[in-house]
Amino acid sequence: MAAVTLMWEARAAAGRGPELLAWARSRTLAPAPDRRETFRAEPDRVLVLTWWPDGTVPTELPDPPPDLLHRPVHRWHFEPVPETPGP
């Protein structure tokens, strides 16, 4: 099970969502994560989630070229929380 999930989210400059999506999809990560998913949303947002095994130093996506962005990239690192049994 992955120990860390990285969330990378960016909003493209107006009308440049397809370019930002293509840019994000073309980035390779070395080492590769256990799992990687890419999403898009209006207006011109791109989200990439990567899952990393315990003990691995996660590789983050870099910042895209500034002219593609509406605002700076947001990044978060999440760790799984065990489910607790209900009462």
C-alpha positions as CSV (number, residue, x, y, z in Angstrom):
1,M,0.0,0.0,0.0
2,A,1.3,3.5,-0.8
3,A,2.6,5.5,2.1
4,V,2.3,9.0,0.4
5,T,0.0,10.5,-2.1
6,L,1.1,13.7,-3.9
7,M,-1.5,16.0,-5.3
8,W,-0.4,18.5,-7.9
9,E,-3.0,21.0,-9.2
10,A,-2.7,23.9,-11.6
11,R,-5.0,26.3,-13.3
12,A,-4.1,27.3,-16.8
13,A,-4.1,30.8,-18.3
14,A,-7.5,31.5,-20.0
15,G,-8.1,29.1,-22.9
16,R,-4.8,27.2,-22.4
17,G,-6.2,24.2,-20.5
18,P,-5.5,21.7,-23.3
19,E,-1.9,22.9,-23.5
20,L,-1.4,22.5,-19.7
21,L,-3.0,19.1,-19.8
22,A,-0.6,18.0,-22.6
23,W,2.3,19.4,-20.7
24,A,1.5,17.6,-17.5
25,R,0.8,14.3,-19.3
26,S,4.2,14.5,-21.1
27,R,6.2,14.8,-17.9
28,T,7.9,11.6,-16.8
29,L,8.8,10.9,-13.2
30,A,11.9,9.0,-12.2
31,P,11.5,6.9,-10.3
32,A,8.0,6.2,-11.4
33,P,5.2,6.2,-8.8
34,D,3.2,3.1,-8.1
35,R,0.2,4.8,-9.6
36,R,-0.5,8.1,-11.4
37,E,-3.9,9.6,-12.5
38,T,-4.5,12.8,-14.3
39,F,-7.8,14.8,-14.2
40,R,-9.1,18.0,-15.7
41,A,-11.9,20.4,-14.6
42,E,-13.3,23.7,-15.6
43,P,-12.1,26.3,-15.8
44,D,-8.8,25.0,-17.3
45,R,-7.6,23.1,-14.3
46,V,-5.3,20.0,-14.3
47,L,-4.9,17.7,-11.3
48,V,-2.3,14.9,-11.1
49,L,-2.3,12.4,-8.2
50,T,0.6,10.1,-7.6
51,W,1.0,7.3,-5.1
52,W,4.4,6.3,-3.7
53,P,5.5,3.3,-1.6
54,D,6.8,3.5,1.9
55,G,10.5,4.6,2.0
56,T,10.5,6.2,-1.5
57,V,11.3,9.8,-1.9
58,P,8.5,11.0,-4.1
59,T,9.3,12.8,-7.3
60,E,7.2,15.9,-7.9
61,L,6.0,17.4,-11.1
62,P,7.9,20.6,-11.8
63,D,6.2,23.9,-12.4
64,P,5.0,24.4,-16.0
65,P,6.2,27.4,-18.0
66,P,4.8,30.6,-16.4
67,D,2.9,31.6,-19.5
68,L,0.7,28.5,-19.2
69,L,-0.4,29.4,-15.7
70,H,-3.2,31.5,-14.3
71,R,-1.8,31.2,-10.8
72,P,1.0,29.2,-9.1
73,V,0.8,25.4,-8.8
74,H,-0.7,23.9,-5.6
75,R,1.0,20.9,-4.1
76,W,0.0,18.7,-1.2
77,H,1.4,15.5,0.3
78,F,-1.1,13.2,2.0
79,E,-0.6,10.1,4.1
80,P,-3.2,7.4,4.5
81,V,-5.2,7.3,7.8
82,P,-6.4,3.9,9.0
83,E,-10.1,3.5,9.1
84,T,-11.4,3.2,12.7
85,P,-14.2,0.7,13.4
86,G,-17.6,2.3,14.1
87,P,-19.2,2.2,17.5
